[in-house]
Amino acid sequence: MPEIPGQGLVKGLGVTLRTMMRPAVTVQYPHDKEAPPTRARGVIALLEENCTVCMLCARECPDWCIYIEGHNDKAPPRREGGKPRTINILDRFDIDYGLCMYCGICVDVCPFDALFWSPEYEYSEINIADLLHDKRRLGEWMDTVPEPPPLEAGAQGKLRKGPAEARAKSR
């Protein structure tokens, strides 16, 4: 069948006309905001009391965007007559969100439930240096961490504590 001149143009205009007749799906952000989906990854929150300065999160981070510093301190013995314990004290815990790729490896490898995902996504900065969040600022995100969804029927039990349980355990 021979090609009719302008057939492609008519076909393209038909697609354009059909698209123009559909309603727009664009959200006019920041005036209209959509709720993030359940368990959305936004920003990483730190529960400082649970951090033991084990450095697992910093070592496993593929971007090397986590900076941790700590020191050893003597604590009283657990039992009377025992020798004093050595505990790690967290001095610095920073995450550079200018480098972070939000893979979540740090949250997954933390054995002490010190890191959690928060669904907050509005933390942009004019200056890129302000994307380095310190432990105080990371701790502020804990208020926005949702509780994990309930387990499905037949599940064994909680493998990971929610933020409320982790806070209760640390107190």
DSSP file (Angstrom, degrees, kcal/mol; ACC not computed):
  #  RESIDUE AA STRUCTURE BP1 BP2  ACC     N-H-->O    O-->H-N    N-H-->O    O-->H-N    TCO  KAPPA ALPHA  PHI   PSI    X-CA   Y-CA   Z-CA
    1    1 A M              0   0    0      0, 0.0     2,-0.1     0, 0.0     0, 0.0   0.000 360.0 360.0 360.0 128.5    0.0    0.0    0.0
    2    2 A P        -     0   0    0      0, 0.0     2,-0.3     0, 0.0     0, 0.0  -0.381 360.0-107.4 -72.6 147.9    1.5    3.3   -1.0
    3    3 A E        -     0   0    0     -2,-0.1     3,-0.0     1,-0.0     0, 0.0  -0.552  26.2-136.4 -74.1 132.5    2.2    5.9    1.7
    4    4 A I    >   -     0   0    0     -2,-0.3     3,-1.9     1,-0.1     4,-0.3  -0.775  29.1-108.7 -87.8 130.6    0.0    8.9    1.7
    5    5 A P  T 3  S+     0   0    0      0, 0.0    -1,-0.1     0, 0.0     0, 0.0  -0.384 103.2  17.4 -61.9 132.5    1.8   12.2    2.1
    6    6 A G  T 3> S+     0   0    0     -2,-0.1     4,-2.2     3,-0.0     5,-0.2   0.495  83.8 126.0  87.0   4.3    1.2   13.7    5.6
    7    7 A Q  H <> S+     0   0    0     -3,-1.9     4,-2.2     1,-0.2     5,-0.2   0.903  74.7  49.5 -62.2 -41.1   -0.1   10.4    7.1
    8    8 A G  H  > S+     0   0    0     -4,-0.3     4,-2.5     2,-0.2    -1,-0.2   0.875 109.0  52.7 -64.7 -37.7    2.3   10.6    9.9
    9    9 A L  H  > S+     0   0    0      2,-0.2     4,-2.4     1,-0.2    -2,-0.2   0.921 110.5  46.7 -64.0 -44.3    1.4   14.2   10.6
   10   10 A V  H  X S+     0   0    0     -4,-2.2     4,-1.9     2,-0.2    -2,-0.2   0.903 112.4  50.4 -65.0 -41.7   -2.3   13.3   10.9
   11   11 A K  H  X S+     0   0    0     -4,-2.2     4,-1.8     2,-0.2    -2,-0.2   0.918 111.7  47.9 -62.5 -44.1   -1.6   10.3   13.1
   12   12 A G  H  X S+     0   0    0     -4,-2.5     4,-2.2     1,-0.2    -2,-0.2   0.888 110.6  50.7 -64.4 -40.5    0.6   12.5   15.4
   13   13 A L  H  X S+     0   0    0     -4,-2.4     4,-2.5     1,-0.2    -1,-0.2   0.838 107.1  55.8 -66.1 -31.6   -2.1   15.2   15.6
   14   14 A G  H  X S+     0   0    0     -4,-1.9     4,-2.4     2,-0.2    -2,-0.2   0.918 107.6  47.7 -65.3 -43.0   -4.6   12.5   16.5
   15   15 A V  H  X S+     0   0    0     -4,-1.8     4,-2.3     2,-0.2    -2,-0.2   0.922 112.7  49.6 -62.0 -44.1   -2.5   11.4   19.4
   16   16 A T  H  X S+     0   0    0     -4,-2.2     4,-2.1     1,-0.2    -2,-0.2   0.914 110.7  49.3 -61.6 -44.0   -2.2   15.0   20.5
   17   17 A L  H  X S+     0   0    0     -4,-2.5     4,-1.1     2,-0.2    -1,-0.2   0.909 110.9  49.3 -64.2 -43.0   -5.9   15.7   20.3
   18   18 A R  H  X S+     0   0    0     -4,-2.4     4,-0.6     1,-0.2     3,-0.4   0.908 112.1  49.1 -62.3 -41.1   -6.7   12.5   22.3
   19   19 A T  H >< S+     0   0    0     -4,-2.3     3,-0.9     1,-0.2    -1,-0.2   0.870 106.7  55.8 -66.1 -37.0   -4.2   13.5   25.0
   20   20 A M  H 3< S+     0   0    0     -4,-2.1    -1,-0.2     1,-0.2    -2,-0.2   0.787 102.3  57.2 -66.6 -26.5   -5.6   17.0   25.2
   21   21 A M  H 3< S+     0   0    0     -4,-1.1    -1,-0.2    -3,-0.4    -2,-0.2   0.651  90.5  88.0 -81.0 -15.4   -9.1   15.7   25.9
   22   22 A R  S << S-     0   0    0     -3,-0.9     2,-0.1    -4,-0.6     3,-0.1  -0.516  89.0-102.9 -80.4 151.3   -8.0   13.7   29.0
   23   23 A P        -     0   0    0      0, 0.0     2,-0.1     0, 0.0    -1,-0.1  -0.427  42.1-101.4 -70.9 150.7   -7.9   15.5   32.4
   24   24 A A        -     0   0    0      1,-0.1    -4,-0.0    -2,-0.1     0, 0.0  -0.438  26.8-167.5 -72.1 144.6   -4.5   16.6   33.7
   25   25 A V        +     0   0    0     -2,-0.1     2,-0.2    -3,-0.1    -1,-0.1   0.313  46.7 121.8-112.5   4.4   -2.9   14.4   36.4
   26   26 A T        -     0   0    0      1,-0.0     2,-0.5     2,-0.0    -2,-0.1  -0.512  56.4-140.1 -73.9 132.7   -0.2   16.9   37.4
   27   27 A V        -     0   0    0     -2,-0.2     2,-2.2     1,-0.1    -2,-0.1  -0.812  14.9-131.1 -91.3 130.4   -0.1   17.9   41.1
   28   28 A Q    >>  -     0   0    0     -2,-0.5     4,-2.2     2,-0.1     3,-1.1  -0.479  40.3-143.2 -84.1  71.5    0.6   21.6   41.5
   29   29 A Y  T 34 S+     0   0    0     -2,-2.2     4,-0.1     1,-0.3    -2,-0.0  -0.534  73.8  22.9 -71.8 139.0    3.3   21.2   44.1
   30   30 A P  T 34 S+     0   0    0      0, 0.0    -1,-0.3     0, 0.0     3,-0.1  -0.959 126.5  49.8 -93.7   4.3    3.9   23.0   46.6
   31   31 A H  T <4 S+     0   0    0     -3,-1.1     2,-0.5     1,-0.2    -2,-0.2   0.921 121.3  33.5 -72.0 -42.8    0.3   24.3   46.7
   32   32 A D  S  < S-     0   0    0     -4,-2.2     2,-0.4     2,-0.0    -1,-0.2  -0.956  79.2-166.1-112.1 130.4   -1.2   20.9   46.5
   33   33 A K        -     0   0    0     -2,-0.5     2,-0.3    -4,-0.1    -5,-0.0  -0.955  10.5-144.8-121.5 135.2    0.6   18.0   48.2
   34   34 A E        -     0   0    0     -2,-0.4    -7,-0.0    -7,-0.1    -2,-0.0  -0.698  27.9-111.8 -89.5 147.3    0.1   14.3   47.8
   35   35 A A        -     0   0    0     -2,-0.3     3,-0.1     1,-0.1    -1,-0.0  -0.624  38.1-113.2 -74.7 135.1    0.5   12.0   50.7
   36   36 A P        -     0   0    0      0, 0.0     3,-0.1     0, 0.0     4,-0.1  -0.345  39.1 -96.2 -66.4 152.6    3.5    9.8   50.2
   37   37 A P    >   -     0   0    0      0, 0.0     3,-1.4     0, 0.0    -3,-0.0  -0.204  54.9 -75.4 -64.1 161.0    2.8    6.1   49.8
   38   38 A T  T 3  S+     0   0    0      1,-0.3    -3,-0.0    -3,-0.1     0, 0.0  -0.315 119.0  10.4 -58.4 137.0    2.9    3.8   52.8
   39   39 A R  T 3  S+     0   0    0      1,-0.2    -1,-0.3    -3,-0.1     2,-0.1   0.786  89.1 169.7  62.4  31.3    6.5    3.0   53.8
   40   40 A A    <   -     0   0    0     -3,-1.4     2,-0.6    -4,-0.1    -1,-0.2  -0.437  36.1-120.1 -70.7 147.2    7.9    5.6   51.5
   41   41 A R        +     0   0    0      1,-0.2     3,-0.1    -2,-0.1    -1,-0.1  -0.802  53.2 139.6 -90.6 120.8   11.6    6.4   51.8
   42   42 A G        -     0   0    0     76,-1.2     2,-0.3    -2,-0.6    -1,-0.2   0.565  62.9 -13.8-120.3 -82.0   12.2   10.1   52.7
   43   43 A V  E     -A  118   0A   0     75,-1.7    75,-2.9    98,-0.1     2,-0.5  -0.915  64.9-112.8-128.9 154.0   14.8   10.9   55.2
   44   44 A I  E     -A  117   0A   0     -2,-0.3     2,-0.3    73,-0.2    73,-0.2  -0.763  29.9-155.4 -92.2 129.6   16.7    8.7   57.7
   45   45 A A  E     -A  116   0A   0     71,-3.2    71,-2.2    -2,-0.5     2,-0.5  -0.787   4.0-143.9-105.4 148.2   16.0    9.4   61.4
   46   46 A L  E     -A  115   0A   0     92,-1.4     2,-0.9    -2,-0.3    96,-0.3  -0.943   9.1-158.8-116.4 128.4   18.4    8.6   64.3
   47   47 A L    >>  -     0   0    0     67,-3.2     3,-1.6    -2,-0.5     4,-0.6  -0.861  17.1-166.1 -99.7  95.2   17.4    7.3   67.7
   48   48 A E  G >4 S+     0   0    0     -2,-0.9     3,-1.0     1,-0.3    -1,-0.2   0.789  78.0  63.0 -59.0 -35.4   20.6    8.4   69.5
   49   49 A E  G 34 S+     0   0    0      1,-0.3    -1,-0.3    -3,-0.1    65,-0.1   0.788 104.3  48.8 -63.1 -26.9   20.0    6.4   72.7
   50   50 A N  G <4 S+     0   0    0     -3,-1.6     2,-0.4    63,-0.1    -1,-0.3   0.620  85.2 104.9 -88.9 -12.9   20.2    3.1   70.7
   51   51 A C    <<  -     0   0    0     -3,-1.0    39,-0.2    -4,-0.6    -5,-0.0  -0.547  42.3-178.9 -75.3 126.6   23.4    3.9   68.8
   52   52 A T        -     0   0    0     -2,-0.4    36,-0.1    37,-0.1    -1,-0.1   0.224  47.1-114.0-107.2  12.3   26.4    2.0   70.2
   53   53 A V        +     0   0    0      1,-0.1    36,-0.1    16,-0.1    17,-0.1   0.872  65.7 147.9  57.8  40.4   28.9    3.5   67.7
   54   54 A C        -     0   0    0     34,-0.1    -1,-0.1     1,-0.1    -3,-0.0   0.670  49.0-141.5 -78.7 -15.8   29.4    0.1   66.1
   55   55 A M     >  +     0   0    0      1,-0.1     4,-2.2     3,-0.0     5,-0.2   0.551  61.1 128.3  69.4  10.8   30.1    1.8   62.7
   56   56 A L  H  > S+     0   0    0      1,-0.2     4,-2.2     2,-0.2     5,-0.2   0.920  72.9  49.7 -62.4 -42.3   28.2   -0.9   60.7
   57   57 A C  H  > S+     0   0    0      1,-0.2     4,-1.1     2,-0.2    -1,-0.2   0.911 112.3  47.1 -63.8 -41.7   26.1    1.7   59.0
   58   58 A A  H  4 S+     0   0    0      1,-0.2    -1,-0.2     2,-0.2     8,-0.2   0.872 113.7  48.0 -68.3 -36.8   29.1    3.8   58.0
   59   59 A R  H  < S+     0   0    0     -4,-2.2    -1,-0.2     1,-0.2    -2,-0.2   0.863 114.5  45.1 -72.3 -34.6   31.1    0.8   56.8
   60   60 A E  H  < S+     0   0    0     -4,-2.2    -1,-0.2    -5,-0.2    -2,-0.2   0.640  84.4 110.0 -84.4 -14.6   28.2   -0.6   54.7
   61   61 A C    ><  -     0   0    0     -4,-1.1     3,-0.6    -5,-0.2     5,-0.1  -0.462  56.9-156.1 -66.1 120.7   27.3    2.7   53.1
   62   62 A P  T 3  S+     0   0    0      0, 0.0    -1,-0.2     0, 0.0    -4,-0.0   0.735  93.4  46.0 -71.1 -20.0   28.2    2.6   49.4
   63   63 A D  T 3  S-     0   0    0     -3,-0.0    -2,-0.1     0, 0.0    -3,-0.0   0.534  99.4-133.2 -97.1  -7.7   28.4    6.4   49.2
   64   64 A W    <   +     0   0    0     -3,-0.6    -6,-0.1    -6,-0.1    36,-0.1   0.923  60.5 138.3  53.8  47.6   30.4    6.9   52.4
   65   65 A C        +     0   0    0     34,-0.1    31,-2.5    -7,-0.0     2,-0.5   0.368  40.5  88.9-103.3   4.0   28.0    9.7   53.4
   66   66 A I  E     -B   95   0B   0     29,-0.2     2,-0.5    -8,-0.2    29,-0.2  -0.905  56.0-168.4-107.0 127.2   27.8    8.7   57.1
   67   67 A Y  E     +B   94   0B   0     27,-2.8    27,-2.7    -2,-0.5     2,-0.4  -0.964   9.2 177.9-118.7 121.4   30.3   10.2   59.6
   68   68 A I  E     +B   93   0B   0     -2,-0.5     2,-0.4    25,-0.2    25,-0.2  -0.976   7.3 174.4-127.6 135.4   30.5    8.8   63.1
   69   69 A E  E     +B   92   0B   0     23,-2.5    22,-2.5    -2,-0.4    23,-2.4  -0.995  12.2 154.7-135.2 143.8   32.8    9.7   65.9
   70   70 A G  E     -B   90   0B   0     -2,-0.4     2,-0.3    20,-0.3    20,-0.2  -0.948  24.4-142.5-155.1 173.4   32.7    8.3   69.5
   71   71 A H  E     -B   89   0B   0     18,-2.0    18,-3.3    -2,-0.3     2,-0.3  -0.961  24.0-108.7-141.3 160.0   34.8    7.7   72.5
   72   72 A N  E     -B   88   0B   0     -2,-0.3     2,-0.3    16,-0.2    16,-0.2  -0.661  34.8-179.2 -89.0 144.9   35.0    5.0   75.2
   73   73 A D  E     -B   87   0B   0     14,-2.5    14,-3.0    -2,-0.3     2,-0.4  -0.971  28.7-110.5-140.7 154.4   33.9    5.8   78.7
   74   74 A K  E     -B   86   0B   0     -2,-0.3    12,-0.2    12,-0.2    14,-0.0  -0.707  31.9-170.3 -87.5 135.5   33.8    3.8   82.0
   75   75 A A  E     -B   85   0B   0     10,-3.0    10,-1.7    -2,-0.4     3,-0.1  -0.877  33.4 -91.4-119.5 155.6   30.4    2.7   83.3
   76   76 A P        -     0   0    0      0, 0.0     7,-0.1     0, 0.0     9,-0.1  -0.284  54.1 -91.9 -63.6 153.2   29.6    1.2   86.7
   77   77 A P        -     0   0    0      0, 0.0     4,-0.1     0, 0.0     3,-0.0  -0.247  24.9-128.1 -64.3 154.1   29.7   -2.6   86.8
   78   78 A R  S    S+     0   0    0      5,-0.3     2,-0.3    -3,-0.1     3,-0.0   0.864  93.9  35.5 -70.7 -35.8   26.4   -4.5   86.3
   79   79 A R  S >  S-     0   0    0      4,-0.2     3,-1.9     1,-0.0     2,-0.2  -0.857  99.8 -93.1-118.4 154.5   26.8   -6.5   89.5
   80   80 A E  T 3  S+     0   0    0     -2,-0.3     3,-0.1     1,-0.3    -2,-0.1  -0.449 113.2  20.1 -65.1 132.4   28.3   -5.5   92.8
   81   81 A G  T 3  S+     0   0    0      1,-0.3    -1,-0.3    -2,-0.2     2,-0.0   0.341  97.9 123.8  89.7  -5.6   31.9   -6.4   93.0
   82   82 A G    <   -     0   0    0     -3,-1.9    -1,-0.3     1,-0.1     3,-0.1  -0.264  68.3 -96.3 -80.7 172.2   32.3   -6.6   89.2
   83   83 A K        -     0   0    0      1,-0.1    -5,-0.3    -3,-0.1    -4,-0.2  -0.615  48.4 -89.8 -89.4 152.3   34.8   -4.6   87.1
   84   84 A P        -     0   0    0      0, 0.0     2,-0.2     0, 0.0    -1,-0.1  -0.265  43.4-126.6 -60.8 144.0   33.7   -1.4   85.5
   85   85 A R  E     -B   75   0B   0    -10,-1.7   -10,-3.0    -9,-0.1     2,-0.5  -0.556   9.1-132.1 -88.9 154.5   32.4   -1.7   81.9
   86   86 A T  E     -B   74   0B   0    -12,-0.2     2,-0.3    -2,-0.2   -12,-0.2  -0.944  29.5-177.8-104.7 124.1   33.6    0.2   78.9
   87   87 A I  E     -B   73   0B   0    -14,-3.0   -14,-2.5    -2,-0.5     2,-0.4  -0.906  25.9-120.1-122.2 151.9   30.8    1.7   76.8
   88   88 A N  E     -B   72   0B   0     -2,-0.3     2,-0.5   -16,-0.2   -16,-0.2  -0.754  23.2-156.1 -90.1 133.9   31.0    3.7   73.6
   89   89 A I  E     -B   71   0B   0    -18,-3.3   -18,-2.0    -2,-0.4     2,-0.5  -0.940  17.2-126.1-112.1 130.7   29.6    7.2   73.7
   90   90 A L  E     +B   70   0B   0     -2,-0.5   -20,-0.3   -39,-0.2     3,-0.1  -0.652  35.0 165.2 -79.2 119.3   28.3    8.8   70.5
   91   91 A D  E     +     0   0B   0    -22,-2.5     2,-0.4    -2,-0.5   -21,-0.2   0.799  67.6  13.9 -98.3 -41.3   30.0   12.2   69.8
   92   92 A R  E     +B   69   0B   0    -23,-2.4   -23,-2.5    42,-0.1    -1,-0.3  -0.997  52.7 169.5-142.3 132.4   29.1   12.8   66.2
   93   93 A F  E     +B   68   0B   0     -2,-0.4     2,-0.4   -25,-0.2   -25,-0.2  -0.870  19.3 166.2-141.0 106.7   26.7   11.2   63.8
   94   94 A D  E     -B   67   0B   0    -27,-2.7   -27,-2.8    -2,-0.3     2,-0.4  -0.938  21.0-163.1-124.6 143.9   26.2   13.0   60.5
   95   95 A I  E     -BC  66 133B   0     38,-2.1    38,-2.6    -2,-0.4     2,-1.0  -0.997  13.9-146.6-124.3 126.8   24.6   12.0   57.3
   96   96 A D  E >>  - C   0 132B   0    -31,-2.5     4,-1.7    -2,-0.4     3,-1.5  -0.803  11.9-172.8 -93.2 101.3   25.4   14.0   54.1
   97   97 A Y  T 34 S+     0   0    0     34,-2.5    -1,-0.2    -2,-1.0    35,-0.1   0.566  80.6  71.0 -74.5  -7.1   22.2   14.0   52.1
   98   98 A G  T 34 S+     0   0    0     30,-0.2    -1,-0.3     1,-0.1    34,-0.1   0.731 112.4  29.5 -73.2 -22.8   24.0   15.7   49.2
   99   99 A L  T <4 S+     0   0    0     -3,-1.5    -2,-0.2    32,-0.1    -1,-0.1   0.687  96.5 106.7-103.8 -27.1   25.8   12.3   48.8
  100  100 A C     <  -     0   0    0     -4,-1.7    -5,-0.0   -35,-0.1   -39,-0.0  -0.237  47.4-166.1 -62.2 138.6   23.2    9.8   50.0
  101  101 A M        -     0   0    0      0, 0.0    -1,-0.1     0, 0.0    -4,-0.1   0.264  38.9-122.5-107.2   9.8   21.5    7.7   47.4
  102  102 A Y        +     0   0    0      1,-0.1   -61,-0.1     2,-0.0    -2,-0.1   0.853  60.6 146.6  58.2  41.6   18.7    6.6   49.8
  103  103 A C        -     0   0    0      1,-0.0    -1,-0.1   -62,-0.0    -3,-0.0   0.786  51.9-136.2 -78.9 -27.1   19.4    2.9   49.3
  104  104 A G     >  +     0   0    0      3,-0.0     4,-2.0     4,-0.0     5,-0.2   0.545  63.9 128.9  85.6   7.4   18.5    2.0   52.9
  105  105 A I  H  > S+     0   0    0      1,-0.2     4,-2.5     2,-0.2     5,-0.2   0.901  72.3  54.9 -61.9 -39.5   21.5   -0.3   53.6
  106  106 A C  H  > S+     0   0    0      1,-0.2     4,-0.9     2,-0.2    -1,-0.2   0.887 108.7  47.6 -62.0 -39.1   22.3    1.6   56.8
  107  107 A V  H  4 S+     0   0    0      1,-0.2     3,-0.2     2,-0.2    -1,-0.2   0.891 113.6  48.5 -68.0 -39.2   18.8    1.2   58.1
  108  108 A D  H  < S+     0   0    0     -4,-2.0    -2,-0.2     1,-0.2    -1,-0.2   0.871 112.7  45.6 -70.5 -37.3   18.9   -2.5   57.3
  109  109 A V  H  < S+     0   0    0     -4,-2.5    -1,-0.2    -5,-0.2    -2,-0.2   0.617  80.7 110.8 -86.0 -10.5   22.3   -3.3   58.8
  110  110 A C    ><  -     0   0    0     -4,-0.9     3,-0.8    -3,-0.2     5,-0.1  -0.505  47.6-169.8 -68.1 112.4   21.8   -1.5   62.1
  111  111 A P  T 3  S+     0   0    0      0, 0.0    -1,-0.2     0, 0.0    -4,-0.0   0.581  80.3  53.7 -80.1  -7.8   21.5   -4.2   64.8
  112  112 A F  T 3  S-     0   0    0      0, 0.0    -2,-0.1     0, 0.0     0, 0.0   0.213 107.1-115.8-113.4  14.9   20.4   -1.9   67.5
  113  113 A D  S <  S+     0   0    0     -3,-0.8   -63,-0.1    -6,-0.1   -62,-0.1   0.918  71.6 134.0  50.7  52.0   17.4   -0.2   65.8
  114  114 A A        +     0   0    0    -64,-0.2   -67,-3.2     1,-0.1     2,-0.4   0.629  56.7  59.7-100.7 -18.8   19.0    3.2   65.9
  115  115 A L  E     +A   46   0A   0    -69,-0.2     2,-0.3    -8,-0.2   -69,-0.2  -0.931  61.2 170.9-117.6 136.8   18.1    4.2   62.3
  116  116 A F  E     -A   45   0A   0    -71,-2.2   -71,-3.2    -2,-0.4     2,-0.4  -0.951  33.4-112.2-138.4 155.6   14.6    4.4   60.8
  117  117 A W  E     -A   44   0A   0     -2,-0.3   -73,-0.2   -73,-0.2   -78,-0.1  -0.764  27.6-163.0 -87.1 134.0   13.0    5.7   57.6
  118  118 A S  E     -A   43   0A   0    -75,-2.9   -75,-1.7    -2,-0.4   -76,-1.2  -0.930  20.3-136.9-111.2 142.2   10.8    8.7   57.9
  119  119 A P        +     0   0    0      0, 0.0     2,-0.1     0, 0.0   -78,-0.1   0.490  66.3 120.8 -78.0   0.0    8.4    9.6   55.0
  120  120 A E        +     0   0    0    -77,-0.2    -2,-0.2     1,-0.1     3,-0.1  -0.415  29.1 166.9 -65.3 135.2    9.3   13.3   55.2
  121  121 A Y        +     0   0    0    -79,-0.1     2,-1.1    -2,-0.1    -1,-0.1   0.375  47.5  92.8-129.3  -0.2   10.7   14.5   51.9
  122  122 A E        +     0   0    0      1,-0.2    -1,-0.1     2,-0.0    -2,-0.0  -0.684  45.6 110.5-101.4  81.8   10.7   18.3   52.3
  123  123 A Y        +     0   0    0     -2,-1.1    -1,-0.2    -3,-0.1    -3,-0.0  -0.061  37.2 148.9-140.2  35.3   14.1   19.1   53.5
  124  124 A S        -     0   0    0     -3,-0.1     2,-0.3     1,-0.0     3,-0.1  -0.321  28.4-156.3 -69.8 156.5   15.7   20.9   50.6
  125  125 A E        -     0   0    0      1,-0.1     6,-0.1    -2,-0.0    -2,-0.1  -0.947  23.8-138.5-133.3 151.5   18.3   23.6   51.2
  126  126 A I  S    S+     0   0    0     -2,-0.3     2,-0.5     1,-0.1    -1,-0.1   0.884  98.2  53.0 -74.1 -40.3   19.6   26.5   49.3
  127  127 A N  S >  S-     0   0    0      1,-0.1     3,-1.6    -3,-0.1     4,-0.2  -0.857  78.1-145.5 -99.4 127.0   23.2   25.8   50.3
  128  128 A I  G >  S+     0   0    0     -2,-0.5     3,-1.5     1,-0.3   -30,-0.2   0.772  97.3  66.3 -64.1 -25.5   24.3   22.2   49.6
  129  129 A A  G >  S+     0   0    0      1,-0.3     3,-1.2     2,-0.1    -1,-0.3   0.752  90.0  65.9 -67.3 -22.3   26.5   22.3   52.7
  130  130 A D  G <  S+     0   0    0     -3,-1.6    -1,-0.3     1,-0.3    -2,-0.2   0.531  80.8  79.0 -77.7  -4.9   23.3   22.5   54.8
  131  131 A L  G <   +     0   0    0     -3,-1.5   -34,-2.5    -4,-0.2     2,-1.0   0.470  67.8  98.5 -79.8  -0.8   22.4   19.0   53.6
  132  132 A L  E <   -C   96   0B   0     -3,-1.2     2,-0.5   -36,-0.3   -36,-0.2  -0.790  65.6-161.9 -85.4 104.3   24.8   17.6   56.2
  133  133 A H  E     -C   95   0B   0    -38,-2.6   -38,-2.1    -2,-1.0     2,-0.1  -0.769   1.7-149.9 -94.8 129.6   22.5   16.7   59.1
  134  134 A D     >  -     0   0    0     -2,-0.5     4,-2.7   -40,-0.2     5,-0.2  -0.288  36.1 -89.8 -88.7 178.9   23.9   16.2   62.5
  135  135 A K  H  > S+     0   0    0      1,-0.2     4,-1.8     2,-0.2   -87,-0.2   0.802 125.3  54.9 -64.5 -29.3   22.7   13.9   65.3
  136  136 A R  H  > S+     0   0    0      2,-0.2     4,-1.3     1,-0.2    -1,-0.2   0.947 112.6  41.8 -66.0 -47.4   20.4   16.6   66.7
  137  137 A R  H  > S+     0   0    0      1,-0.2     4,-0.8     2,-0.2    -2,-0.2   0.872 113.9  51.9 -69.9 -36.8   18.7   17.2   63.4
  138  138 A L  H >< S+     0   0    0     -4,-2.7   -92,-1.4     1,-0.2     3,-0.5   0.852 107.2  54.7 -65.9 -33.7   18.5   13.5   62.6
  139  139 A G  H >< S+     0   0    0     -4,-1.8     3,-1.2    -5,-0.2     4,-0.3   0.808  98.4  62.5 -69.0 -29.6   16.9   12.9   66.0
  140  140 A E  H >< S+     0   0    0     -4,-1.3     3,-1.0     1,-0.3    -1,-0.2   0.789  93.9  63.0 -66.0 -26.5   14.2   15.5   65.2
  141  141 A W  G X< S+     0   0    0     -4,-0.8     3,-1.7    -3,-0.5     4,-0.3   0.666  81.5  82.0 -72.4 -14.9   13.0   13.3   62.3
  142  142 A M  G X  S+     0   0    0     -3,-1.2     3,-1.1    -4,-0.3    -1,-0.2   0.796  80.8  64.7 -61.5 -27.5   12.1   10.5   64.8
  143  143 A D  G <  S+     0   0    0     -3,-1.0    -1,-0.3    -4,-0.3    -2,-0.1   0.740 102.9  48.5 -66.8 -20.4    8.8   12.2   65.6
  144  144 A T  G <  S+     0   0    0     -3,-1.7    -1,-0.2    -4,-0.2    -2,-0.2   0.435  81.2 113.2 -99.9  -0.3    7.7   11.6   62.0
  145  145 A V    <   -     0   0    0     -3,-1.1   -27,-0.1    -4,-0.3     2,-0.1  -0.603  61.6-139.0 -75.7 123.4    8.6    7.9   61.8
  146  146 A P        -     0   0    0      0, 0.0   -29,-0.1     0, 0.0    -2,-0.1  -0.387  21.4-100.1 -79.1 160.4    5.4    5.8   61.4
  147  147 A E        -     0   0    0     15,-0.1    15,-0.0     1,-0.1     0, 0.0  -0.483  47.3 -99.4 -71.4 148.6    4.8    2.6   63.2
  148  148 A P        -     0   0    0      0, 0.0    -1,-0.1     0, 0.0     3,-0.1  -0.338  45.2 -96.2 -67.1 154.1    5.4   -0.5   61.1
  149  149 A P        -     0   0    0      0, 0.0     3,-0.1     0, 0.0     0, 0.0  -0.303  50.3 -89.3 -66.4 155.9    2.3   -2.2   59.5
  150  150 A P        -     0   0    0      0, 0.0     2,-0.1     0, 0.0    -3,-0.0  -0.265  49.2 -98.4 -64.8 154.6    0.8   -5.1   61.4
  151  151 A L        -     0   0    0      1,-0.1     3,-0.1    -3,-0.1     2,-0.1  -0.359  38.4-107.9 -71.6 151.5    2.1   -8.6   60.6
  152  152 A E    >   -     0   0    0      1,-0.1     3,-1.9    -3,-0.1    -1,-0.1  -0.360  49.3 -79.1 -73.1 159.8    0.2  -10.8   58.2
  153  153 A A  T 3  S+     0   0    0      1,-0.3    -1,-0.1    -2,-0.1     0, 0.0  -0.378 119.4  23.2 -61.1 134.0   -1.7  -13.8   59.6
  154  154 A G  T 3  S+     0   0    0      1,-0.3    -1,-0.3    -3,-0.1     2,-0.1   0.435  86.0 144.3  89.4   0.3    0.6  -16.7   60.3
  155  155 A A    <   -     0   0    0     -3,-1.9    -1,-0.3     1,-0.1     3,-0.1  -0.419  53.5-128.5 -72.2 150.5    3.8  -14.5   60.6
  156  156 A Q        -     0   0    0      1,-0.3     2,-0.3    -2,-0.1    -1,-0.1   0.907  60.0 -75.9 -67.3 -45.5    6.3  -15.7   63.2
  157  157 A G        -     0   0    0     -3,-0.0     2,-0.3     0, 0.0    -1,-0.3  -0.933  67.8 -38.6 161.9 176.9    6.7  -12.4   65.1
  158  158 A K        -     0   0    0     -2,-0.3     3,-0.1     1,-0.2     0, 0.0  -0.484  40.4-178.2 -69.9 124.7    8.3   -9.0   64.9
  159  159 A L  S    S+     0   0    0     -2,-0.3     2,-0.4     1,-0.3    -1,-0.2   0.748  75.4  31.0 -88.0 -28.2   11.7   -9.2   63.3
  160  160 A R  S    S-     0   0    0    -47,-0.0    -1,-0.3     0, 0.0     2,-0.1  -0.992  83.1-123.2-135.2 137.9   12.3   -5.5   63.8
  161  161 A K        -     0   0    0     -2,-0.4    -2,-0.0    -3,-0.1   -48,-0.0  -0.461  24.8-123.2 -77.8 150.1   11.0   -3.1   66.4
  162  162 A G     >  -     0   0    0     -2,-0.1     4,-2.2   -14,-0.1     5,-0.2  -0.341  34.4 -97.3 -80.8 172.5    9.0    0.0   65.5
  163  163 A P  H  > S+     0   0    0      0, 0.0     4,-2.2     0, 0.0     5,-0.2   0.859 122.8  52.6 -63.1 -36.3   10.2    3.4   66.6
  164  164 A A  H  > S+     0   0    0      2,-0.2     4,-2.3     1,-0.2     5,-0.1   0.919 111.4  46.0 -67.2 -41.6    7.9    3.5   69.7
  165  165 A E  H  > S+     0   0    0      2,-0.2     4,-2.3     1,-0.2    -1,-0.2   0.875 111.9  51.5 -67.6 -36.5    9.2    0.2   70.9
  166  166 A A  H  X S+     0   0    0     -4,-2.2     4,-1.6     2,-0.2    -1,-0.2   0.903 110.9  48.1 -66.6 -39.9   12.8    1.2   70.3
  167  167 A R  H  X S+     0   0    0     -4,-2.2     4,-0.8     1,-0.2    -2,-0.2   0.917 112.3  49.2 -64.9 -42.1   12.3    4.4   72.3
  168  168 A A  H >< S+     0   0    0     -4,-2.3     3,-0.6     1,-0.2    -2,-0.2   0.885 110.0  51.4 -64.4 -38.3   10.6    2.5   75.1
  169  169 A K  H 3< S+     0   0    0     -4,-2.3    -1,-0.2     1,-0.2    -2,-0.2   0.853 107.7  52.6 -66.2 -34.4   13.5    0.0   75.2
  170  170 A S  H 3<        0   0    0     -4,-1.6    -1,-0.2     1,-0.2    -2,-0.2   0.645 360.0 360.0 -79.9 -12.6   16.1    2.7   75.4
  171  171 A R    <<        0   0    0     -4,-0.8    -1,-0.2    -3,-0.6    -2,-0.2   0.464 360.0 360.0 -91.3 360.0   14.4    4.4   78.4
